[in-house]
């Protein structure tokens, strides 16, 4: 097996880390960080080679190499989509193990204060000194929100109980607030199977608090 992914839950004592859902044991592996060293760190993007999967959910690595999923040629234009690791500020974070400086980027999809480790983003910009200097930075999903941070859904109503409790594409919705605006209909038109477009400003306990509902 050959796998690529981001190192998580690194335990140097037991010589293991997680790669997605798999536990990787690297005690007997050749480790090459691509810089002449043998270090591993959480957030590092690696390629793991193994002889076989010995146990369900666990893989014994034969070789681990630092891996760059995209070219980092000076001046090249790069677009990335992934989860943030190694976050210390907008000027210093990683996506797919690639260093990113987003201090000058236009941030969309959510407030800059929601950026941090574990947040799924799309970034684009130009490589300078092996760092992606982002000019575009879109927040796609924040952990614990239960849905996209842009808070916009289009689909058919399901599990309808009332305007305060229904689902669209599996996302719980509360459209009972006094500030909700309805287009092409009213709250009384809500029901199972009705196609709607829902927008909201926040997710509370996994429920999208709608600010606008449009009937398609």
C-alpha positions as a Markdown table, in Angstrom:
| # | Residue | x | y | z |
|---|---|---|---|---|
| 1 | Unk | 0.0 | 0.0 | 0.0 |
| 2 | Unk | 1.0 | 3.6 | -0.7 |
| 3 | Unk | -0.8 | 6.4 | 1.1 |
| 4 | Unk | -0.5 | 10.2 | 1.3 |
| 5 | Unk | -1.8 | 12.5 | 4.0 |
| 6 | Unk | -1.1 | 14.7 | 6.9 |
| 7 | Unk | 0.5 | 13.4 | 10.1 |
| 8 | Unk | -1.7 | 13.7 | 13.1 |
| 9 | Unk | -1.5 | 12.5 | 16.7 |
| 10 | Unk | 2.2 | 11.9 | 16.5 |
| 11 | Unk | 3.5 | 9.8 | 19.4 |
| 12 | Unk | 7.3 | 9.5 | 19.4 |
| 13 | Unk | 7.3 | 7.2 | 22.4 |
| 14 | Unk | 5.2 | 4.5 | 20.6 |
| 15 | Unk | 6.5 | 5.5 | 17.2 |
| 16 | Unk | 3.0 | 5.9 | 15.8 |
| 17 | Unk | 0.8 | 8.6 | 14.2 |
| 18 | Unk | -2.5 | 8.8 | 12.4 |
| 19 | Unk | -3.1 | 9.2 | 8.7 |
| 20 | Unk | -6.8 | 9.7 | 8.3 |
| 21 | Unk | -8.5 | 6.7 | 9.9 |
| 22 | Unk | -5.3 | 4.6 | 10.0 |
| 23 | Unk | -2.7 | 4.2 | 12.7 |
| 24 | Unk | 0.7 | 4.2 | 11.2 |
| 25 | Unk | 3.5 | 2.4 | 13.0 |
| 26 | Unk | 6.9 | 3.7 | 11.8 |
| 27 | Unk | 9.3 | 2.1 | 14.3 |
| 28 | Unk | 11.1 | 0.2 | 11.6 |
| 29 | Unk | 10.6 | 2.6 | 8.7 |
| 30 | Unk | 13.1 | 4.6 | 6.7 |
| 31 | Unk | 12.1 | 8.3 | 7.3 |
| 32 | Unk | 13.2 | 11.0 | 4.9 |
| 33 | Unk | 11.9 | 14.6 | 5.3 |
| 34 | Unk | 13.4 | 15.6 | 2.0 |
| 35 | Unk | 15.8 | 18.1 | 3.7 |
| 36 | Unk | 18.5 | 15.6 | 4.7 |
| 37 | Unk | 16.9 | 14.8 | 8.1 |
| 38 | Unk | 14.6 | 12.2 | 9.5 |
| 39 | Unk | 12.1 | 14.3 | 11.5 |
| 40 | Unk | 8.3 | 13.9 | 11.6 |
| 41 | Unk | 5.9 | 16.5 | 12.9 |
| 42 | Unk | 2.1 | 16.9 | 13.2 |
| 43 | Unk | 0.8 | 18.7 | 10.1 |
| 44 | Unk | 3.5 | 17.3 | 7.8 |
| 45 | Unk | 2.3 | 16.0 | 4.5 |
| 46 | Unk | 3.9 | 12.6 | 3.9 |
| 47 | Unk | 3.8 | 9.6 | 1.6 |
| 48 | Unk | 3.8 | 6.2 | 3.4 |
| 49 | Unk | 4.9 | 3.0 | 1.8 |
| 50 | Unk | 4.1 | -0.3 | 3.5 |
| 51 | Unk | 4.5 | -4.0 | 2.8 |
| 52 | Unk | 1.1 | -5.0 | 4.0 |
| 53 | Unk | -1.8 | -4.0 | 6.3 |
| 54 | Unk | -1.2 | -6.2 | 9.3 |
| 55 | Unk | -4.3 | -5.4 | 11.3 |
| 56 | Unk | -7.6 | -3.6 | 10.5 |
| 57 | Unk | -7.0 | 0.1 | 11.0 |
| 58 | Unk | -3.3 | -0.3 | 11.5 |
| 59 | Unk | -0.4 | -0.2 | 9.0 |
| 60 | Unk | 3.3 | -0.8 | 9.5 |
| 61 | Unk | 5.3 | 1.6 | 7.4 |
| 62 | Unk | 8.4 | 0.6 | 5.5 |
| 63 | Unk | 9.3 | 4.1 | 4.2 |
| 64 | Unk | 8.0 | 7.6 | 4.9 |
| 65 | Unk | 8.9 | 10.5 | 2.7 |
| 66 | Unk | 8.0 | 14.2 | 3.0 |
| 67 | Unk | 5.6 | 14.8 | 0.2 |
| 68 | Unk | 4.5 | 17.9 | -1.7 |
| 69 | Unk | 1.1 | 17.4 | -3.4 |
| 70 | Unk | 1.7 | 20.5 | -5.6 |
| 71 | Unk | 4.8 | 21.9 | -7.3 |
| 72 | Unk | 6.4 | 24.7 | -5.3 |
| 73 | Unk | 8.4 | 26.3 | -8.1 |
| 74 | Unk | 9.2 | 30.0 | -7.5 |
| 75 | Unk | 6.6 | 32.3 | -8.9 |
| 76 | Unk | 4.1 | 29.5 | -9.7 |
| 77 | Unk | 0.4 | 30.0 | -9.2 |
| 78 | Unk | -1.1 | 27.4 | -6.8 |
| 79 | Unk | -4.6 | 26.6 | -5.6 |
| 80 | Unk | -5.1 | 24.4 | -2.5 |
| 81 | Unk | -8.1 | 22.9 | -0.7 |
| 82 | Unk | -7.6 | 21.2 | 2.6 |
| 83 | Unk | -7.6 | 21.5 | 6.4 |
| 84 | Unk | -5.4 | 24.0 | 8.2 |
| 85 | Unk | -2.6 | 22.7 | 10.5 |
| 86 | Unk | 0.3 | 24.5 | 12.2 |
| 87 | Unk | -1.7 | 27.7 | 12.6 |
| 88 | Unk | 0.0 | 30.5 | 14.5 |
| 89 | Unk | -1.7 | 33.4 | 12.7 |
| 90 | Unk | -2.8 | 34.3 | 9.2 |
| 91 | Unk | 0.8 | 34.9 | 8.2 |
| 92 | Unk | 1.8 | 31.4 | 9.2 |
| 93 | Unk | -0.3 | 28.3 | 8.6 |
| 94 | Unk | -0.2 | 25.1 | 6.5 |
| 95 | Unk | -2.7 | 23.6 | 4.1 |
| 96 | Unk | -1.8 | 20.0 | 2.9 |
| 97 | Unk | 1.5 | 20.6 | 4.6 |
| 98 | Unk | 2.3 | 23.6 | 2.4 |
| 99 | Unk | 3.3 | 26.8 | 4.2 |
| 100 | Unk | 0.8 | 29.6 | 3.6 |
| 101 | Unk | 1.0 | 33.3 | 4.3 |
| 102 | Unk | -2.6 | 34.6 | 4.2 |
| 103 | Unk | -2.0 | 37.9 | 5.9 |
| 104 | Unk | -2.7 | 39.9 | 2.7 |
| 105 | Unk | -5.5 | 37.7 | 1.4 |
| 106 | Unk | -9.1 | 38.6 | 0.9 |
| 107 | Unk | -11.0 | 36.3 | 3.3 |
| 108 | Unk | -14.5 | 35.1 | 2.4 |
| 109 | Unk | -16.9 | 32.5 | 3.7 |
| 110 | Unk | -16.6 | 33.6 | 7.3 |
| 111 | Unk | -15.0 | 36.0 | 9.7 |
| 112 | Unk | -11.1 | 36.0 | 10.0 |
| 113 | Unk | -11.5 | 35.2 | 13.7 |
| 114 | Unk | -12.8 | 31.7 | 12.8 |
| 115 | Unk | -9.6 | 30.7 | 11.0 |
| 116 | Unk | -7.5 | 28.1 | 12.9 |
| 117 | Unk | -6.4 | 24.5 | 13.0 |
| 118 | Unk | -8.9 | 22.1 | 11.7 |
| 119 | Unk | -10.7 | 24.6 | 9.5 |
| 120 | Unk | -11.3 | 23.5 | 5.9 |
| 121 | Unk | -10.3 | 26.2 | 3.4 |
| 122 | Unk | -9.5 | 26.9 | -0.2 |
| 123 | Unk | -6.5 | 29.2 | -0.9 |
| 124 | Unk | -4.9 | 30.6 | -4.0 |
| 125 | Unk | -1.9 | 32.7 | -4.7 |
| 126 | Unk | 1.7 | 32.7 | -5.8 |
| 127 | Unk | 4.7 | 30.8 | -4.4 |
| 128 | Unk | 7.5 | 33.0 | -3.0 |
| 129 | Unk | 10.4 | 31.4 | -1.2 |
| 130 | Unk | 8.5 | 28.1 | -1.1 |
| 131 | Unk | 5.6 | 29.8 | 0.8 |
| 132 | Unk | 2.2 | 30.3 | -0.8 |
| 133 | Unk | 1.5 | 34.0 | -0.6 |
| 134 | Unk | -2.3 | 33.8 | -0.7 |
| 135 | Unk | -4.4 | 36.4 | -2.3 |
| 136 | Unk | -7.7 | 34.4 | -2.1 |
| 137 | Unk | -8.7 | 32.6 | 1.1 |
| 138 | Unk | -12.2 | 31.0 | 1.4 |
| 139 | Unk | -13.4 | 29.4 | 4.6 |
| 140 | Unk | -15.3 | 26.2 | 3.7 |
| 141 | Unk | -16.1 | 24.6 | 7.0 |
| 142 | Unk | -15.4 | 25.2 | 10.7 |
| 143 | Unk | -15.3 | 22.2 | 13.1 |
| 144 | Unk | -18.4 | 21.9 | 15.2 |
| 145 | Unk | -20.7 | 23.9 | 13.0 |
| 146 | Unk | -22.3 | 20.9 | 11.4 |
| 147 | Unk | -22.3 | 22.4 | 8.0 |
| 148 | Unk | -20.5 | 24.8 | 5.6 |
| 149 | Unk | -19.4 | 28.1 | 7.2 |
| 150 | Unk | -21.0 | 30.0 | 4.3 |
| 151 | Unk | -24.4 | 29.0 | 5.8 |
| 152 | Unk | -26.2 | 28.5 | 2.5 |
| 153 | Unk | -28.2 | 25.5 | 1.4 |
| 154 | Unk | -30.5 | 24.6 | -1.5 |
| 155 | Unk | -32.6 | 21.4 | -1.4 |
| 156 | Unk | -35.9 | 19.9 | -0.5 |
| 157 | Unk | -37.4 | 20.2 | 3.0 |
| 158 | Unk | -37.4 | 17.0 | 5.0 |
| 159 | Unk | -38.3 | 15.9 | 8.5 |
| 160 | Unk | -40.6 | 18.9 | 8.7 |
| 161 | Unk | -42.2 | 19.5 | 12.1 |
| 162 | Unk | -42.5 | 23.3 | 12.1 |
| 163 | Unk | -40.7 | 26.4 | 10.8 |
| 164 | Unk | -38.5 | 25.9 | 13.9 |
| 165 | Unk | -37.5 | 22.3 | 13.0 |
| 166 | Unk | -36.9 | 20.9 | 9.6 |
| 167 | Unk | -34.0 | 19.7 | 7.5 |
| 168 | Unk | -32.5 | 20.6 | 4.1 |
| 169 | Unk | -29.9 | 18.1 | 2.7 |
| 170 | Unk | -29.7 | 16.7 | 6.2 |
| 171 | Unk | -28.9 | 20.0 | 7.9 |
| 172 | Unk | -31.2 | 21.0 | 10.8 |
| 173 | Unk | -32.8 | 24.4 | 10.2 |
| 174 | Unk | -34.7 | 26.9 | 12.4 |
| 175 | Unk | -36.5 | 29.5 | 10.4 |
| 176 | Unk | -38.9 | 30.6 | 13.2 |
| 177 | Unk | -37.0 | 33.8 | 14.2 |
| 178 | Unk | -38.6 | 37.2 | 14.0 |
| 179 | Unk | -35.9 | 38.4 | 11.5 |
| 180 | Unk | -36.4 | 35.7 | 8.9 |
| 181 | Unk | -37.4 | 36.9 | 5.5 |
| 182 | Unk | -39.4 | 34.7 | 3.1 |
| 183 | Unk | -39.3 | 35.0 | -0.7 |
| 184 | Unk | -41.9 | 33.6 | -3.1 |
| 185 | Unk | -44.0 | 32.4 | -0.2 |
| 186 | Unk | -44.3 | 32.4 | 3.6 |
| 187 | Unk | -43.6 | 30.1 | 6.6 |
| 188 | Unk | -47.0 | 28.5 | 6.0 |
| 189 | Unk | -45.7 | 27.1 | 2.6 |
| 190 | Unk | -43.0 | 25.1 | 4.3 |
| 191 | Unk | -43.5 | 21.3 | 4.2 |
| 192 | Unk | -41.8 | 18.1 | 3.3 |
| 193 | Unk | -40.7 | 18.0 | -0.4 |
| 194 | Unk | -40.8 | 21.7 | -0.9 |
| 195 | Unk | -37.6 | 23.0 | -2.6 |
| 196 | Unk | -36.0 | 26.0 | -0.8 |
| 197 | Unk | -32.9 | 28.0 | -0.7 |
| 198 | Unk | -31.9 | 28.8 | 2.9 |
| 199 | Unk | -29.3 | 31.3 | 4.2 |
| 200 | Unk | -28.2 | 31.9 | 7.7 |
| 201 | Unk | -25.7 | 33.8 | 9.8 |
| 202 | Unk | -24.8 | 31.2 | 12.4 |
| 203 | Unk | -25.1 | 27.6 | 13.5 |
| 204 | Unk | -26.0 | 26.9 | 17.1 |
| 205 | Unk | -25.7 | 23.4 | 18.5 |
| 206 | Unk | -25.6 | 22.1 | 15.0 |
| 207 | Unk | -28.8 | 23.9 | 13.9 |
| 208 | Unk | -28.6 | 26.6 | 11.1 |
| 209 | Unk | -30.4 | 29.7 | 12.3 |
| 210 | Unk | -32.0 | 30.9 | 9.1 |
| 211 | Unk | -32.2 | 34.6 | 8.1 |
| 212 | Unk | -33.7 | 34.1 | 4.6 |
| 213 | Unk | -35.8 | 31.3 | 3.0 |
| 214 | Unk | -36.6 | 31.5 | -0.7 |
| 215 | Unk | -39.0 | 29.0 | -2.3 |
| 216 | Unk | -37.6 | 27.7 | -5.6 |
